[in-house]
Amino acid sequence: MLNVALLSTPNGSYLTGGGDCMKEEVYKILESREPKLCVLATSDKSGKTEAATLVYTIEEDLTILLSTKSDSRKWNNLLENDQVSLVFGFSFTEANIQYDGIAKLIDKNSPEYASCEQTYFTDHPDLSEYRGQANSVFFKITPRWLRLSDYSKKPPQVDEMEL
């Protein structure tokens, strides 16, 4: 974990320490955000990148649940490289979260898959037309590094932590 106390950055914002308070704040922000959208960045084993906007579900431990199609570039990238980055928030008038993590692909034949499917479509009933499709797949992202930036605050808030 990165523990830092109020270090001024060149733009006048402050980098503060992470910790449980930051994790709680990130959870509250991501749980309450509507719509629950993020940008996922992946890369294949050669380093070729791909980014996509996705709907997410968040667990209390900050694990992110995502779904895609098994023929997508992102899924194929995840098969080769489990390192990912996510961005939540799309303006400087709201809190933005950068999130680096490790992807875990969920086996369609596992009990965990049914649980993921139930959670995902309970949180996103508007996407129920995709439930049960043969090429629908789920994956979970476990956080390794977080940065919370809120430039709507004066002075701006920037918190960062490794997990």
KADAGI-V499761 format. One record per pair of residues at least 24 apart in sequence whose ideal C-beta (glycine too) atoms are under 10 Angstrom apart, sorted by the first residue. I is the first residue (numbers start at 1). GAP is how many residues later the second one is. If there is no record, write none. Layout:
# KADAGI-V499761
i | gap
I | GAP
I | GAP
This chain:
# KADAGI-V499761
i | gap
1 | 160
1 | 161
1 | 162
2 | 143
2 | 144
2 | 145
2 | 157
2 | 158
2 | 159
2 | 160
2 | 161
3 | 158
3 | 159
4 | 154
4 | 155
4 | 156
4 | 157
6 | 149
7 | 151
8 | 147
9 | 146
9 | 147
9 | 149
11 | 140
11 | 144
11 | 145
11 | 147
12 | 142
12 | 143
12 | 144
13 | 136
13 | 137
13 | 138
13 | 140
13 | 141
13 | 142
13 | 143
13 | 144
13 | 145
14 | 139
14 | 141
14 | 142
14 | 143
14 | 144
14 | 145
15 | 132
15 | 134
15 | 141
15 | 142
15 | 143
15 | 144
15 | 145
16 | 132
16 | 141
16 | 142
16 | 143
16 | 144
16 | 145
17 | 142
17 | 143
17 | 144
18 | 127
18 | 128
18 | 129
18 | 130
18 | 141
18 | 142
18 | 143
18 | 144
18 | 145
19 | 140
19 | 142
20 | 141
21 | 138
22 | 124
22 | 125
22 | 126
22 | 137
22 | 138
22 | 139
23 | 37
23 | 38
23 | 39
23 | 120
23 | 123
23 | 125
23 | 136
23 | 138
23 | 140
24 | 36
24 | 38
25 | 70
25 | 72
25 | 123
25 | 125
25 | 132
25 | 134
26 | 32
26 | 36
26 | 62
26 | 69
26 | 71
26 | 73
26 | 117
26 | 120
26 | 121
26 | 122
26 | 133
26 | 135
27 | 31
27 | 32
27 | 33
27 | 34
27 | 35
28 | 67
29 | 29
29 | 59
29 | 60
29 | 65
29 | 66
29 | 67
29 | 68
29 | 119
29 | 121
30 | 26
30 | 27
30 | 28
30 | 32
30 | 34
30 | 56
30 | 58
30 | 59
30 | 65
30 | 67
30 | 69
31 | 26
31 | 27
31 | 28
31 | 29
31 | 92
33 | 25
33 | 55
33 | 56
33 | 61
33 | 62
33 | 64
35 | 89
35 | 91
36 | 28
36 | 52
36 | 87
36 | 88
37 | 50
37 | 51
37 | 52
37 | 53
38 | 26
38 | 28
38 | 47
38 | 48
38 | 49
38 | 50
38 | 51
38 | 52
38 | 59
38 | 61
38 | 103
39 | 46
39 | 47
39 | 48
39 | 49
39 | 50
39 | 51
40 | 24
40 | 26
40 | 28
40 | 34
40 | 37
40 | 38
40 | 44
40 | 45
40 | 46
40 | 47
40 | 59
40 | 63
40 | 99
40 | 101
41 | 33
41 | 36
41 | 42
41 | 43
41 | 44
41 | 45
41 | 46
41 | 59
42 | 30
42 | 31
42 | 32
42 | 33
42 | 34
42 | 35
42 | 36
42 | 38
42 | 39
42 | 40
42 | 41
42 | 42
42 | 43
42 | 61
43 | 31
43 | 34
43 | 35
43 | 37
43 | 38
43 | 40
43 | 41
43 | 42
44 | 29
44 | 32
44 | 33
44 | 34
44 | 35
44 | 36
44 | 37
45 | 32
45 | 34
45 | 35
45 | 36
46 | 34
46 | 35
47 | 34
48 | 25
48 | 29
48 | 32
49 | 24
49 | 28
49 | 36
50 | 24
50 | 26
50 | 27
51 | 34
51 | 35
51 | 36
53 | 34
53 | 37
54 | 32
55 | 65
55 | 68
55 | 69
55 | 71
55 | 72
56 | 30
56 | 32
56 | 64
56 | 67
56 | 68
56 | 85
57 | 59
57 | 62
57 | 63
57 | 64
57 | 65
57 | 66
57 | 67
57 | 81
57 | 83
58 | 30
58 | 65
58 | 83
59 | 60
59 | 81
59 | 83
61 | 81
61 | 82
61 | 102
62 | 35
62 | 37
62 | 39
62 | 79
62 | 80
62 | 81
62 | 84
62 | 101
63 | 38
63 | 41
63 | 77
63 | 78
63 | 79
63 | 80
64 | 24
64 | 35
64 | 37
64 | 39
64 | 75
64 | 76
64 | 77
64 | 78
64 | 79
65 | 41
65 | 50
65 | 51
65 | 52
65 | 54
65 | 55
65 | 58
65 | 73
65 | 74
65 | 75
65 | 76
66 | 37
66 | 50
66 | 54
66 | 71
66 | 72
66 | 73
66 | 74
66 | 75
67 | 39
67 | 49
67 | 50
67 | 53
67 | 54
67 | 57
67 | 60
67 | 63
67 | 64
67 | 66
67 | 69
67 | 70
67 | 71
67 | 72
68 | 67
68 | 68
68 | 69
68 | 70
68 | 71
69 | 61
69 | 64
69 | 65
69 | 66
69 | 67
69 | 68
70 | 35
70 | 38
70 | 63
70 | 64
70 | 65
70 | 66
70 | 67
71 | 64
71 | 66
72 | 63
72 | 65
74 | 29
74 | 65
75 | 28
75 | 30
75 | 60
75 | 62
75 | 64
77 | 26
78 | 25
78 | 26
78 | 27
78 | 59
78 | 61
78 | 63
79 | 24
79 | 26
82 | 57
82 | 59
82 | 60
83 | 61
84 | 55
84 | 57
84 | 60
85 | 56
85 | 60
86 | 55
86 | 57
86 | 60
87 | 60
88 | 60
89 | 59
89 | 60
89 | 61
91 | 60
91 | 61
92 | 57
92 | 58
92 | 59
92 | 60
92 | 64
93 | 57
93 | 58
93 | 59
94 | 55
94 | 56
94 | 57
94 | 58
95 | 53
95 | 54
95 | 55
95 | 56
95 | 57
95 | 58
95 | 62
95 | 64
96 | 51
96 | 52
96 | 53
96 | 54
96 | 55
96 | 56
96 | 62
97 | 46
97 | 49
97 | 50
97 | 51
97 | 52
97 | 53
97 | 62
98 | 47
98 | 48
98 | 49
98 | 50
98 | 51
98 | 62
99 | 42
99 | 44
99 | 45
99 | 46
99 | 47
99 | 48
99 | 49
99 | 64
100 | 41
100 | 43
100 | 44
100 | 45
100 | 46
100 | 47
100 | 62
100 | 63
101 | 39
101 | 40
101 | 41
101 | 42
101 | 43
101 | 44
101 | 45
101 | 62
102 | 38
102 | 39
102 | 40
102 | 41
102 | 42
103 | 36
103 | 37
103 | 38
103 | 39
104 | 34
104 | 35
104 | 36
104 | 37
104 | 38
105 | 32
105 | 33
105 | 34
105 | 35
106 | 31
106 | 32
106 | 33
106 | 34
107 | 30
107 | 31
108 | 26
108 | 28
108 | 29
108 | 30
112 | 26
112 | 28
113 | 24
113 | 25
116 | 24
